[in-house]
Amino acid sequence: MDSRGVNTEVEVVDDPAAWATVERLIADTTVPFPKPKAEYPSGWKPPTPNKDLPYFVPRTFNHMHSVKMSFNRLKQRRLTTVRNIQGDIWALERDLTAYLCKIRNDPYVTSSVHEAFGKIYYRGDHENNIKVWLEKQGF
């Protein structure tokens, strides 16, 4: 014990069985990857990336798509964001905008690219359509 009455003694243990007990208590940094199945009840699909594309959109730490829709109540505006883009962000924006124009049957879909942060912003609620397109591409 030290002068404050606190127990500061340390015991070094080299037993692997004891360390396995400690490792069990340490939190994981990511959610473990789900077991492979033919079909998941939730409709979730594992990524199967296409190596031929010049861009990549990784999933989040819990294996979900990096797409988020936000709503500004003051301006009454919806904004869909695609995050964590790697590679040629301009090619991704071009392909994704063409897909959204085709789906909506509208020649104009407003987008903004933030190349430094690896994000693409789309005006409006396009979250589900973008997630469907990402799954078709294998992301």
Phi and psi restraints in degrees (value plus and minus 20) as a CYANA .aco file:
   2 ASP   PHI    -111.5   -71.5
   2 ASP   PSI    -193.9  -153.9
   3 SER   PHI     -86.1   -46.1
   3 SER   PSI     -40.0     0.0
   4 ARG   PHI    -109.2   -69.2
   4 ARG   PSI     -25.5    14.5
   5 GLY   PHI      66.7   106.7
   5 GLY   PSI      -2.6    37.4
   6 VAL   PHI    -117.4   -77.4
   6 VAL   PSI     116.0   156.0
   7 ASN   PHI     -97.0   -57.0
   7 ASN   PSI      94.1   134.1
   8 THR   PHI    -136.8   -96.8
   8 THR   PSI      -5.6    34.4
   9 GLU   PHI     -94.3   -54.3
   9 GLU   PSI     123.4   163.4
  10 VAL   PHI    -142.7  -102.7
  10 VAL   PSI     117.6   157.6
  11 GLU   PHI    -137.3   -97.3
  11 GLU   PSI     103.8   143.8
  12 VAL   PHI    -109.5   -69.5
  12 VAL   PSI     105.6   145.6
  13 VAL   PHI    -139.6   -99.6
  13 VAL   PSI     107.1   147.1
  14 ASP   PHI    -124.1   -84.1
  14 ASP   PSI      -5.8    34.2
  15 ASP   PHI    -101.5   -61.5
  15 ASP   PSI      97.4   137.4
  16 PRO   PHI     -81.0   -41.0
  16 PRO   PSI     -51.4   -11.4
  17 ALA   PHI     -86.0   -46.0
  17 ALA   PSI     -58.0   -18.0
  18 ALA   PHI     -89.8   -49.8
  18 ALA   PSI     -57.7   -17.7
  19 TRP   PHI     -87.3   -47.3
  19 TRP   PSI     -51.7   -11.7
  20 ALA   PHI     -81.6   -41.6
  20 ALA   PSI     -54.2   -14.2
  21 THR   PHI     -86.5   -46.5
  21 THR   PSI     -59.4   -19.4
  22 VAL   PHI     -89.5   -49.5
  22 VAL   PSI     -63.3   -23.3
  23 GLU   PHI     -79.9   -39.9
  23 GLU   PSI     -52.3   -12.3
  24 ARG   PHI     -83.9   -43.9
  24 ARG   PSI     -48.6    -8.6
  25 LEU   PHI    -106.2   -66.2
  25 LEU   PSI     -36.1     3.9
  26 ILE   PHI     -96.9   -56.9
  26 ILE   PSI     111.6   151.6
  27 ALA   PHI     -90.4   -50.4
  27 ALA   PSI     125.6   165.6
  28 ASP   PHI     -94.5   -54.5
  28 ASP   PSI     129.6   169.6
  29 THR   PHI    -103.6   -63.6
  29 THR   PSI     -42.5    -2.5
  30 THR   PHI    -155.0  -115.0
  30 THR   PSI     144.7   184.7
  31 VAL   PHI     -95.3   -55.3
  31 VAL   PSI     112.0   152.0
  32 PRO   PHI     -78.2   -38.2
  32 PRO   PSI     126.0   166.0
  33 PHE   PHI     -87.9   -47.9
  33 PHE   PSI     115.0   155.0
  34 PRO   PHI     -83.3   -43.3
  34 PRO   PSI     134.4   174.4
  35 LYS   PHI     -86.9   -46.9
  35 LYS   PSI     118.7   158.7
  36 PRO   PHI     -83.5   -43.5
  36 PRO   PSI     111.3   151.3
  37 LYS   PHI    -157.6  -117.6
  37 LYS   PSI     142.9   182.9
  38 ALA   PHI     -88.6   -48.6
  38 ALA   PSI     -59.6   -19.6
  39 GLU   PHI    -171.2  -131.2
  39 GLU   PSI     119.3   159.3
  40 TYR   PHI    -119.2   -79.2
  40 TYR   PSI     120.5   160.5
  41 PRO   PHI     -81.1   -41.1
  41 PRO   PSI     -48.7    -8.7
  42 SER   PHI    -100.2   -60.2
  42 SER   PSI     -32.7     7.3
  43 GLY   PHI      72.0   112.0
  43 GLY   PSI     -22.2    17.8
  44 TRP   PHI     -85.8   -45.8
  44 TRP   PSI     123.7   163.7
  45 LYS   PHI    -146.6  -106.6
  45 LYS   PSI     116.8   156.8
  46 PRO   PHI     -91.7   -51.7
  46 PRO   PSI     133.6   173.6
  47 PRO   PHI     -91.3   -51.3
  47 PRO   PSI     122.5   162.5
  48 THR   PHI    -153.9  -113.9
  48 THR   PSI      59.3    99.3
  49 PRO   PHI     -82.2   -42.2
  49 PRO   PSI     122.8   162.8
  50 ASN   PHI    -110.7   -70.7
  50 ASN   PSI      98.5   138.5
  51 LYS   PHI     -93.6   -53.6
  51 LYS   PSI     -35.2     4.8
  52 ASP   PHI    -102.1   -62.1
  52 ASP   PSI     -33.8     6.2
  53 LEU   PHI    -101.1   -61.1
  53 LEU   PSI     124.7   164.7
  54 PRO   PHI    -102.4   -62.4
  54 PRO   PSI     -15.5    24.5
  55 TYR   PHI    -156.0  -116.0
  55 TYR   PSI     144.3   184.3
  56 PHE   PHI    -166.7  -126.7
  56 PHE   PSI     115.3   155.3
  57 VAL   PHI    -140.6  -100.6
  57 VAL   PSI      77.8   117.8
  58 PRO   PHI     -91.8   -51.8
  58 PRO   PSI     139.6   179.6
  59 ARG   PHI    -105.3   -65.3
  59 ARG   PSI     147.8   187.8
  60 THR   PHI     -95.6   -55.6
  60 THR   PSI     158.8   198.8
  61 PHE   PHI     -84.7   -44.7
  61 PHE   PSI     -40.7    -0.7
  62 ASN   PHI    -124.9   -84.9
  62 ASN   PSI       4.4    44.4
  63 HIS   PHI      48.1    88.1
  63 HIS   PSI       8.7    48.7
  64 MET   PHI    -126.8   -86.8
  64 MET   PSI     143.8   183.8
  65 HIS   PHI     -90.8   -50.8
  65 HIS   PSI     129.7   169.7
  66 SER   PHI    -107.6   -67.6
  66 SER   PSI      33.0    73.0
  67 VAL   PHI    -145.3  -105.3
  67 VAL   PSI     113.7   153.7
  68 LYS   PHI    -161.9  -121.9
  68 LYS   PSI     117.5   157.5
  69 MET   PHI    -129.3   -89.3
  69 MET   PSI     109.0   149.0
  70 SER   PHI    -137.8   -97.8
  70 SER   PSI     134.6   174.6
  71 PHE   PHI    -147.5  -107.5
  71 PHE   PSI     103.1   143.1
  72 ASN   PHI    -114.2   -74.2
  72 ASN   PSI      89.6   129.6
  73 ARG   PHI     -88.7   -48.7
  73 ARG   PSI     -53.0   -13.0
  74 LEU   PHI     -87.2   -47.2
  74 LEU   PSI     -65.8   -25.8
  75 LYS   PHI    -113.5   -73.5
  75 LYS   PSI     -24.5    15.5
  76 GLN   PHI      33.3    73.3
  76 GLN   PSI      30.2    70.2
  77 ARG   PHI    -147.3  -107.3
  77 ARG   PSI     115.9   155.9
  78 ARG   PHI    -121.7   -81.7
  78 ARG   PSI     120.9   160.9
  79 LEU   PHI    -158.6  -118.6
  79 LEU   PSI     103.4   143.4
  80 THR   PHI    -122.7   -82.7
  80 THR   PSI     110.6   150.6
  81 THR   PHI    -138.9   -98.9
  81 THR   PSI     111.2   151.2
  82 VAL   PHI    -125.6   -85.6
  82 VAL   PSI     101.7   141.7
  83 ARG   PHI    -133.8   -93.8
  83 ARG   PSI     150.2   190.2
  84 ASN   PHI      40.0    80.0
  84 ASN   PSI      15.5    55.5
  85 ILE   PHI     -97.3   -57.3
  85 ILE   PSI     114.2   154.2
  86 GLN   PHI    -140.0  -100.0
  86 GLN   PSI     124.9   164.9
  87 GLY   PHI      74.2   114.2
  87 GLY   PSI    -167.2  -127.2
  88 ASP   PHI     -98.8   -58.8
  88 ASP   PSI      72.2   112.2
  89 ILE   PHI     -85.5   -45.5
  89 ILE   PSI     -50.5   -10.5
  90 TRP   PHI     -91.3   -51.3
  90 TRP   PSI     -55.2   -15.2
  91 ALA   PHI     -88.4   -48.4
  91 ALA   PSI     -59.3   -19.3
  92 LEU   PHI     -82.9   -42.9
  92 LEU   PSI     -64.2   -24.2
  93 GLU   PHI     -82.3   -42.3
  93 GLU   PSI     -61.4   -21.4
  94 ARG   PHI     -84.5   -44.5
  94 ARG   PSI     -67.0   -27.0
  95 ASP   PHI     -87.0   -47.0
  95 ASP   PSI     -62.7   -22.7
  96 LEU   PHI     -89.0   -49.0
  96 LEU   PSI     -59.0   -19.0
  97 THR   PHI     -85.9   -45.9
  97 THR   PSI     -59.7   -19.7
  98 ALA   PHI     -81.9   -41.9
  98 ALA   PSI     -61.0   -21.0
  99 TYR   PHI     -84.5   -44.5
  99 TYR   PSI     -65.7   -25.7
 100 LEU   PHI     -85.2   -45.2
 100 LEU   PSI     -58.3   -18.3
 101 CYS   PHI     -82.8   -42.8
 101 CYS   PSI     -59.7   -19.7
 102 LYS   PHI     -87.9   -47.9
 102 LYS   PSI     -64.5   -24.5
 103 ILE   PHI     -83.7   -43.7
 103 ILE   PSI     -64.0   -24.0
 104 ARG   PHI    -103.2   -63.2
 104 ARG   PSI     -29.4    10.6
 105 ASN   PHI      35.1    75.1
 105 ASN   PSI      25.2    65.2
 106 ASP   PHI    -156.2  -116.2
 106 ASP   PSI     108.1   148.1
 107 PRO   PHI     -91.9   -51.9
 107 PRO   PSI     -32.8     7.2
 108 TYR   PHI    -146.3  -106.3
 108 TYR   PSI     103.5   143.5
 109 VAL   PHI    -148.1  -108.1
 109 VAL   PSI      99.5   139.5
 110 THR   PHI     -97.7   -57.7
 110 THR   PSI     105.9   145.9
 111 SER   PHI    -156.6  -116.6
 111 SER   PSI     139.8   179.8
 112 SER   PHI    -161.7  -121.7
 112 SER   PSI     112.6   152.6
 113 VAL   PHI    -126.8   -86.8
 113 VAL   PSI     109.0   149.0
 114 HIS   PHI    -132.2   -92.2
 114 HIS   PSI      71.6   111.6
 115 GLU   PHI     -84.8   -44.8
 115 GLU   PSI     -58.3   -18.3
 116 ALA   PHI     -84.8   -44.8
 116 ALA   PSI     -56.1   -16.1
 117 PHE   PHI    -115.1   -75.1
 117 PHE   PSI     -25.3    14.7
 118 GLY   PHI      48.2    88.2
 118 GLY   PSI      23.0    63.0
 119 LYS   PHI    -148.4  -108.4
 119 LYS   PSI     130.7   170.7
 120 ILE   PHI    -146.4  -106.4
 120 ILE   PSI     111.1   151.1
 121 TYR   PHI    -128.4   -88.4
 121 TYR   PSI     114.8   154.8
 122 TYR   PHI    -141.5  -101.5
 122 TYR   PSI     111.5   151.5
 123 ARG   PHI     -95.4   -55.4
 123 ARG   PSI     107.1   147.1
 124 GLY   PHI      89.1   129.1
 124 GLY   PSI     156.6   196.6
 125 ASP   PHI    -115.4   -75.4
 125 ASP   PSI      77.1   117.1
 126 HIS   PHI    -138.4   -98.4
 126 HIS   PSI      -5.5    34.5
 127 GLU   PHI     -76.6   -36.6
 127 GLU   PSI     -72.3   -32.3
 128 ASN   PHI     -86.2   -46.2
 128 ASN   PSI     -60.4   -20.4
 129 ASN   PHI     -84.2   -44.2
 129 ASN   PSI     -59.4   -19.4
 130 ILE   PHI     -87.5   -47.5
 130 ILE   PSI     -60.2   -20.2
 131 LYS   PHI     -84.2   -44.2
 131 LYS   PSI     -59.3   -19.3
 132 VAL   PHI     -82.8   -42.8
 132 VAL   PSI     -64.0   -24.0
 133 TRP   PHI     -84.5   -44.5
 133 TRP   PSI     -61.1   -21.1
 134 LEU   PHI     -82.7   -42.7
 134 LEU   PSI     -59.3   -19.3
 135 GLU   PHI     -86.3   -46.3
 135 GLU   PSI     -58.0   -18.0
 136 LYS   PHI     -84.1   -44.1
 136 LYS   PSI     -53.5   -13.5
 137 GLN   PHI    -100.1   -60.1
 137 GLN   PSI     -31.4     8.6
 138 GLY   PHI      76.4   116.4
 138 GLY   PSI      -8.9    31.1
